[in-house]
């Protein structure tokens, strides 16, 4: 299969579009988790130290989860691209 195949070109265009939207979505998810964790920590403990600690901890956990999700999505996209390229 050549790279000028319409199905392959559509796949690459969809992949670029999904990748661009994914970065902002991941950042929003991580920040949302940090705010939620900080608010719950402040509600439970009432100190700014706990608020900052839990906000950072949930931001880091969410960021790692987003990174794992992105790596898995990249691997699936690579497999799909190889399948489309090698198709007879």
Buried (B, 14 or more C-beta within 10 A) or exposed (E): EEEEEEEBEEBBEEBEEEEEEBEEEBEEBBBEBBEBBBEBBBEEEEEEEBBBBBBEBBBEBBBEBBEEEBEEBEEEBEEEBEEBEEEE
